[in-house]
């Protein structure tokens, strides 16, 4: 009886499993975006650079895959579409004349998307040289120099009266005033 019981248990638990049909797994694409150069001038010429890497769900690189690019906030992206290189990578450049953040969106052939923000900063104002050395050449210039000397003495008297700390560097101030006035 015990033998029959073990035979019955064996028939329940130790029979071969039915063969299941194996279906190939769908290859999922992953896009990784890295900003190489960002915060460039918004002058329409300086480019922010982004590197895009395409791999599958097993982190295997995908060379020769098509990736397309779009950008917002008035930025222009180059290239708009390209094939990944042997390392599964593409480098895209963005230029803009608009200050602020621009979003680059990369789209793989299967519709997978990834985005990254890059920044464009304001173009600095041109530097203007305010002081230009003026050589003394004639009597009018000497009269102007005498007038400037009187103004310097007036300023010195005011600083002395106020006991202002600028009086400590007075010789340097006078030398600069004589040079540029």
C-alpha positions in Angstrom: 0.0 0.0 0.0 2.8 2.4 0.8 4.3 1.6 -2.6 1.1 2.5 -4.3 0.9 5.7 -2.4 4.4 6.7 -3.4 3.7 5.7 -7.0 0.6 7.9 -7.0 2.6 10.9 -5.5 5.3 10.3 -8.1 2.7 10.3 -10.9 1.3 13.6 -9.7 4.5 15.5 -9.0 7.2 14.0 -11.2 5.6 14.0 -14.7 7.4 16.0 -17.4 6.2 19.5 -18.0 4.5 20.3 -21.3 6.7 22.1 -23.8 5.8 25.8 -24.0 6.4 27.6 -27.2 9.1 30.1 -26.7 8.5 33.4 -28.3 11.4 35.7 -29.0 11.6 38.7 -26.7 10.9 42.1 -28.3 14.1 44.1 -28.4 13.5 47.3 -26.4 15.6 50.3 -27.4 17.1 52.7 -24.8 18.3 56.2 -25.6 20.8 57.8 -23.3 21.5 61.6 -23.8 24.5 63.3 -22.2 25.2 67.1 -22.5 28.8 67.5 -23.5 28.8 71.3 -24.0 26.0 73.5 -22.5 25.4 77.1 -21.5 26.7 78.5 -24.8 25.9 82.0 -26.0 22.5 82.6 -27.6 24.1 84.2 -30.7 23.0 81.8 -33.4 26.5 80.4 -33.8 27.8 78.9 -30.5 26.7 75.3 -30.3 25.6 73.2 -27.3 26.6 69.6 -27.9 24.7 66.4 -26.9 25.9 62.8 -27.3 23.2 60.2 -27.8 23.8 56.5 -27.2 21.4 53.8 -28.4 21.4 50.4 -26.8 18.9 47.5 -26.3 17.4 46.1 -23.1 20.5 44.0 -22.6 22.7 47.2 -22.8 24.1 46.0 -26.2 25.0 49.0 -28.4 23.0 49.4 -31.6 25.2 50.6 -34.5 23.6 51.7 -37.7 20.2 52.6 -36.1 18.3 55.7 -37.2 17.7 58.4 -34.7 15.9 61.7 -35.4 16.1 64.9 -33.4 13.9 67.9 -32.6 14.4 71.0 -30.5 12.2 73.6 -29.0 12.5 77.3 -27.9 13.7 78.4 -31.3 16.8 76.2 -31.3 18.1 74.5 -34.5 19.5 71.0 -34.2 22.1 69.5 -36.6 21.7 66.8 -37.8 17.9 66.3 -37.8 18.3 62.6 -38.4 21.4 60.3 -38.4 22.7 56.7 -38.1 24.5 55.6 -35.0 28.2 54.9 -35.4 30.0 51.7 -34.5 29.7 52.6 -30.8 26.0 53.2 -31.1 26.5 56.9 -30.7 25.5 60.2 -32.4 26.6 63.7 -31.6 24.0 66.5 -32.1 24.6 70.2 -32.0 22.1 72.9 -31.1 22.3 76.6 -31.8 19.9 79.3 -30.8 19.4 83.1 -30.7 16.9 82.7 -27.8 18.2 82.9 -24.2 17.0 80.1 -21.9 16.5 76.4 -21.9 15.9 74.4 -25.0 14.8 70.7 -25.0 16.4 68.3 -27.4 14.3 65.2 -28.1 15.8 62.1 -29.7 13.4 59.6 -31.3 14.5 56.1 -32.3 13.0 54.2 -35.3 10.7 52.2 -33.0 9.3 55.4 -31.5 11.3 55.4 -28.2 12.1 59.0 -27.1 14.4 60.7 -24.7 14.9 64.3 -23.9 17.5 66.6 -22.4 17.7 70.3 -21.6 20.5 72.6 -22.7 20.9 76.2 -21.9 21.7 79.3 -23.9 22.9 82.4 -22.1 22.7 86.1 -23.0 25.3 87.6 -25.3 27.4 90.1 -23.2 27.2 93.7 -24.2 30.2 95.1 -26.1 32.9 96.7 -24.0 33.2 100.4 -24.6 36.5 102.2 -23.7 35.3 105.2 -21.7 38.7 106.7 -20.9 41.1 107.7 -23.7 44.3 109.4 -23.0 44.4 112.9 -24.5 47.7 114.4 -25.2 48.2 118.1 -24.4 49.1 119.9 -27.6 48.0 123.6 -27.5 46.9 126.4 -25.2 43.3 125.3 -25.0 44.4 121.9 -23.8 46.6 123.6 -21.1 43.6 125.6 -20.0 41.5 122.5 -19.8 44.3 120.8 -17.8 44.4 123.8 -15.4 40.6 123.6 -15.0 40.9 119.9 -14.3 43.6 120.6 -11.7 41.2 123.0 -9.9 38.5 120.3 -9.9 40.9 117.8 -8.5 41.8 120.2 -5.7 38.1 120.8 -5.0 37.4 117.1 -4.7 40.5 116.7 -2.4 39.2 119.4 -0.1 35.8 117.7 0.1 37.4 114.3 1.0 39.6 116.0 3.6 36.6 117.7 5.1 34.6 114.5 5.2 37.5 112.5 6.4 36.8 110.0 3.7 39.0 106.9 3.4 39.7 107.7 -0.2 42.2 110.3 1.0 44.5 107.4 1.8 44.9 106.6 -1.9 44.8 110.2 -3.1 48.1 110.1 -4.9 46.9 107.3 -7.1 43.6 109.1 -7.8 45.5 112.3 -8.7 47.8 110.4 -11.1 44.8 108.7 -12.8 43.0 112.0 -13.1 46.0 113.7 -14.6 46.4 110.9 -17.1 42.8 110.8 -18.3 41.5 114.4 -17.8 
